[in-house]
C-alpha cells in the first residue's frame, strides 16, 4: 500500500487565517489535544486514503500524487468531512444525507436513530415530512390522533441537539413539506418564534401547478398524503405571499421547486425526489448521500491572455471527478441502507469557489451581462468535462449499478448518476483563500480577533491593491468597511470600482437570481446560493425573487433580508477603531448634571434575569448617567453591570457619544442571555447587549447601528458575527460553519 512518505511533498501556501482554521478544525491531535499534523501531512493523508481506491499499486501511487498536488496548489479541495476524516478510520467522508420519513411510528423513530448516527459521524441530514398524515388525523391502531409533521420536526431537532456532528459542530438539518400538505400553514410558521427547530432549515416544496395557481389567483387543493383525498383548499396567491412574508421576517422557509428537480432526476424508476440536504443544493432520494468538492476557479485566470486557462481548468476537473468517485469507493457509512443507495448511484458533485475573485480579476461587475455569460461558459466547460471523465471512468471501472434503470440507459455509460453540484464552501474557501462558491463578496473587510484579544480590520487583498493603485486607500475607509459601511456610500471610491467590488447587499436581487440560474443551467444537482436583500426590502420583493427563480429554472431559492430575524446573521463586527487622530492632544471637560434631574426607568428581562435601567437626564433631555440594578445582588454579573454603568455615566458626562459607547458594548456575550420581554429587542446576547441596544433605541441614533443589532447570533468559537452565505451560517473570522 502507498504510504504518505511515498509522496513528493510540496509546501502549501496558506494565509494566516487558513492556518488558524486548519489547526482549530482539521489537523489531527494526540490524546492530550496537541496538534500532531501539518497542513502538508493532512493533504498527504487524504491523498493516499483516496488514492487507495485504485486497482494497482502503481495507479495508487500515481493518483495519490496527483490528488496531493491539486490540493496542495489549492486548485481543488473536497468537502470538510473528507479532509477531516479520510485516512483516520473514523467518521464519514460525505457531508449530506437524506433520510426517509414514512407515516408510521416505527419509521419516525428509526429515522431519528439513523439521523443521530449520521450526525455523530459528521453528516448533515435532510427529511421530507410530506408523507406524514395531517395533525389530528385518526390513527386506527391506537384510536388516537396523529401529531403531524411539525411535531416530528421538533422531535428531530431535539435529537440533533443531543449530537455534535463528528465532535466538530452542531447538527444541521433540512425539513421539507409539500405545499399541498394539510399542515402547510403550520409548517410555514414553525420557526417564527425564534426558538423552535433552531438546528433546521425549512423549505416548502412547491409544484408548477401551485405556482400557476398563485399567478392566476386561484384556489389550490390540499390533499391527504396517504391517498390524495382533498383536505380543503387555500388561496394559492395568499399562501405564497405568506411564505414570502415569513421568509422576509425570519429567513425561513425557503422554496424548492419540486417539478424542476424531478425533471432532471437521473433515476426516476427508483422514486421521486422529495427532499434535499441542509443547504438545499443536493436533491437526493431516501438514504442517498452525495460526495462533494470544489475547484478554485480564480486560480485559472490568465491575466496575460485576459481569459481563463481552459485546458488547465479541464485537467483539474478530470482529477476532481476521479477523486470524488474514489471517495464513494472508500467511504464507510453509518447504516447499511445508505451504503446500498450511495453505491447504487455513485452520485458526486464537482462545484466551484472563488467566483467573485475571478470576476474581480477579469474586471467584471457581478451584476453584469458579461458576468452571466462567463458563468455559463465556465459551468458548461466544467459540466462537459465532468461528463466526459465520468463516461471514461465508466468504461474503465464500470457504470453505476443502477445505470440500466436510469435516464442514461442506452446512452452515455456514466460512472456517476450526477457529476456536478455547487455546494457551500464556507470553510474550505477560507483554506483556499477564495471567495465562497458563486456568491459575491459579503464584505470587503471584517474585524479579526487576534490571539491577544486585539481586533484588527482584515481587508480583501484585491480591493486593497486596487485602492492603493487608484490612490483612495486609507485606514479610515478600511475600518469603516470592517464595521458595516457600504462601499456604495464611499464617495472617494471611483464608480467603476464600486461596481466591480459591489457586495451582496449592494447587488439587486434580480442579479442574484440570474446568476444562480446561469450556473444551474449546467449543473446536475443544484446550486447553493443566498439571495441577500437589504433591510429595507419588502415582502413583495421576496415574492418577485420566488417567481423569477421559478421562471428561470432554479431548483430552489433562499432569501435572507439583512437584519430580518431575532437571531441575525451578519459578518461585520462592532466598534470603531479609528476615533483618535495621532498627534492631536485632547483636553476633556466634564459636564455635571443638576442636583435635581429628570430620569427614566425601564424594566427588562433577559432570559430568566429581570432588571432595571435608570437614566438621568441633562436639562436638554440627553442622557448623563446610567444606573443598572439586577436581581442577583452581590453576584459577579451585578458587579460587572455596576462598573459598566459607572464608566458609561462618566463617559457621557465627558461628552462621549452614546452611539459610540453602544457600539463597543452591544453584542457582548455572556450569561444570562436569551429571549427578552421587549419586542423591539427580541433576543439579547447578554444584559449589557440588551441595555445598550435599548439606550441606542431610546436616546441614540438607531440608524447608526449595523443591521445586526436586531439580533445576536454569534460564532460559538470566537464570538464574531455569523454571515448568511450559500444558505449556510459561516464565520469569516475563524471558519466555523454550520454546514460545510
Rosetta blueprint (number, residue, H / E / L):
1 X L
2 X L
3 X L
4 X H
5 X H
6 X H
7 X L
8 X L
9 X L
10 X L
11 X L
12 X L
13 X L
14 X L
15 X L
16 X H
17 X H
18 X H
19 X H
20 X H
21 X H
22 X H
23 X H
24 X H
25 X H
26 X L
27 X L
28 X L
29 X E
30 X L
31 X L
32 X L
33 X L
34 X L
35 X E
36 X L
37 X L
38 X L
39 X H
40 X H
41 X H
42 X H
43 X H
44 X H
45 X H
46 X H
47 X H
48 X H
49 X H
50 X H
51 X H
52 X L
53 X L
54 X L
55 X L
56 X L
57 X H
58 X H
59 X H
60 X H
61 X H
62 X H
63 X H
64 X H
65 X H
66 X H
67 X H
68 X H
69 X H
70 X H
71 X H
72 X H
73 X L
74 X L
75 X L
76 X E
77 X E
78 X E
79 X L
80 X H
81 X H
82 X H
83 X H
84 X H
85 X H
86 X L
87 X L
88 X L
89 X L
90 X L
91 X L
92 X L
93 X L
94 X L
95 X L
96 X E
97 X E
98 X E
99 X E
100 X L
101 X L
102 X L
103 X L
104 X L
105 X H
106 X H
107 X H
108 X H
109 X H
110 X H
111 X H
112 X H
113 X H
114 X H
115 X H
116 X H
117 X H
118 X H
119 X H
120 X H
121 X L
122 X L
123 X L
124 X E
125 X E
126 X E
127 X E
128 X E
129 X L
130 X L
131 X L
132 X L
133 X L
134 X L
135 X L
136 X L
137 X L
138 X E
139 X E
140 X L
141 X L
142 X L
143 X L
144 X E
145 X E
146 X L
147 X L
148 X L
149 X H
150 X H
151 X H
152 X H
153 X H
154 X H
155 X H
156 X H
157 X H
158 X H
159 X H
160 X H
161 X H
162 X L
163 X L
164 X E
165 X E
166 X L
167 X L
168 X L
169 X E
170 X E
171 X L
172 X L
173 X E
174 X E
175 X E
176 X E
177 X E
178 X E
179 X L
180 X L
181 X E
182 X L
183 X L
184 X H
185 X H
186 X H
187 X H
188 X H
189 X L
190 X L
191 X L
192 X L
193 X L
194 X L
195 X L
196 X L
197 X L
198 X L
199 X L
200 X E
201 X E
202 X E
203 X E
204 X E
205 X E
206 X E
207 X L
208 X H
209 X H
210 X H
211 X H
212 X H
213 X H
214 X H
215 X H
216 X H
217 X L
218 X L
219 X E
220 X E
221 X E
222 X E
223 X E
224 X L
225 X L
226 X L
227 X L
228 X L
229 X L
230 X E
231 X E
232 X E
233 X E
234 X E
235 X E
236 X H
237 X H
238 X H
239 X H
240 X H
241 X H
242 X H
243 X H
244 X H
245 X H
246 X H
247 X H
248 X H
249 X H
250 X H
251 X L
252 X L
253 X L
254 X E
255 X E
256 X E
257 X E
258 X H
259 X H
260 X H
261 X H
262 X H
263 X H
264 X L
265 X L
266 X L
267 X L
268 X H
269 X H
270 X H
271 X L
272 X L
273 X L
274 X L
275 X E
276 X E
277 X L
278 X L
279 X L
280 X L
281 X L
282 X L
283 X E
284 X E
285 X L
286 X L
287 X L
288 X L
289 X E
290 X E
291 X E
292 X E
293 X E
294 X E
295 X E
296 X E
297 X H
298 X H
299 X H
300 X H
301 X E
302 X E
303 X L
304 X L
305 X L
306 X L
307 X E
308 X E
309 X L
310 X H
311 X H
312 X H
313 X H
314 X H
315 X H
316 X H
317 X H
318 X H
319 X H
320 X H
321 X H
322 X H
323 X H
324 X H
325 X H
326 X H
327 X H
328 X H
329 X H
330 X H
331 X L
332 X L
333 X L
334 X L
335 X L
336 X H
337 X H
338 X H
339 X H
340 X H
341 X H
342 X H
343 X H
344 X H
345 X H
346 X L
347 X L
348 X E
349 X E
350 X E
351 X E
352 X E
353 X E
354 X L
355 X H
356 X H
357 X H
358 X H
359 X H
360 X H
361 X H
362 X H
363 X L
364 X L
365 X L
366 X L
367 X L
368 X L
369 X H
370 X H
371 X H
372 X H
373 X H
374 X H
375 X H
376 X H
377 X H
378 X H
379 X H
380 X H
381 X H
382 X H
383 X H
384 X H
385 X H
386 X H
387 X H
388 X H
389 X H
390 X H
391 X H
392 X H
393 X H
394 X H
395 X H
396 X H
397 X H
398 X L
399 X L
400 X L
401 X L
402 X L
403 X H
404 X H
405 X H
406 X L
407 X L
408 X L
409 X L
410 X L
411 X L
412 X L
413 X L
414 X L
415 X L
416 X L
417 X L
418 X L
419 X L
420 X E
421 X L
422 X E
423 X L
424 X L
425 X L
426 X H
427 X H
428 X H
429 X H
430 X H
431 X H
432 X H
433 X L
434 X L
435 X L
436 X L
437 X L
438 X L
439 X L
440 X L
441 X L
442 X L
443 X L
444 X L
445 X E
446 X E
447 X E
448 X E
449 X E
450 X L
451 X L
452 X L
453 X L
454 X L
455 X E
456 X E
457 X E
458 X E
459 X E
460 X L
461 X H
462 X H
463 X H
464 X H
465 X H
466 X H
467 X H
468 X H
469 X H
470 X H
471 X L
472 X L
473 X L
474 X L
475 X H
476 X H
477 X H
478 X H
479 X H
480 X H
481 X H
482 X H
483 X L
484 X L
485 X L
486 X L
487 X H
488 X H
489 X H
490 X L
491 X L
492 X L
493 X L
494 X L
495 X H
496 X H
497 X H
498 X H
499 X H
500 X H
501 X L
502 X L
503 X L
504 X H
505 X H
506 X H
507 X L
508 X L
509 X H
510 X H
511 X H
512 X H
513 X H
514 X H
515 X H
516 X H
517 X H
518 X H
519 X H
520 X H
521 X L
522 X L
523 X L
524 X L
525 X L
526 X L
527 X E
528 X L
529 X L
530 X E
531 X E
532 X E
533 X E
534 X L
535 X L
536 X L
537 X L
538 X L
539 X H
540 X H
541 X H
542 X H
543 X H
544 X H
545 X H
546 X H
547 X H
548 X H
549 X H
550 X H
551 X H
552 X L
553 X L
554 X L
555 X L
556 X E
557 X E
558 X E
559 X E
560 X E
561 X E
562 X L
563 X L
564 X L
565 X L
566 X L
567 X L
568 X L
569 X L
570 X L
571 X L
572 X L
573 X L
574 X L
575 X L
576 X L
577 X L
578 X L
579 X L
580 X L
581 X L
582 X L
583 X L
584 X L
585 X L
586 X L
587 X L
588 X L
589 X L
590 X L
591 X L
592 X L
593 X L
594 X L
595 X L
596 X L
597 X L
598 X L
599 X E
600 X E
601 X E
602 X E
603 X E
604 X E
605 X E
606 X E
607 X L
608 X L
609 X E
610 X E
611 X E
612 X E
613 X E
614 X E
615 X E
616 X E
617 X E
618 X L
619 X L
620 X L
621 X L
622 X L
623 X E
624 X E
625 X E
626 X E
627 X E
628 X E
629 X E
630 X E
631 X L
632 X L
633 X L
634 X L
635 X L
636 X H
637 X H
638 X H
639 X H
640 X H
641 X H
642 X H
643 X H
644 X H
645 X H
646 X H
647 X H
648 X H
649 X H
650 X H
651 X H
652 X H
653 X H
654 X L
655 X L
656 X L
657 X L
658 X H
659 X H
660 X H
661 X H
662 X H
663 X H
664 X H
665 X H
666 X L
667 X L
668 X L
669 X L
670 X L
671 X L
672 X L
673 X L
674 X E
675 X E
676 X E
677 X L
678 X L
679 X H
680 X H
681 X H
682 X L
683 X E
684 X E
685 X L
686 X L
687 X H
688 X H
689 X H
690 X H
691 X H
692 X H
693 X H
694 X H
695 X H
696 X H
697 X H
698 X H
699 X H
700 X L
701 X L
702 X H
703 X H
704 X H
705 X L
706 X L
707 X H
708 X H
709 X H
710 X H
711 X L
712 X L
713 X L
714 X E
715 X L
716 X L
717 X L
718 X L
719 X L
720 X L
721 X E
722 X L
723 X E
724 X E
725 X E
726 X L
727 X L
728 X E
729 X E
730 X E
731 X L
732 X L
733 X L
734 X L
735 X L
736 X L
737 X E
738 X L
739 X L
740 X L
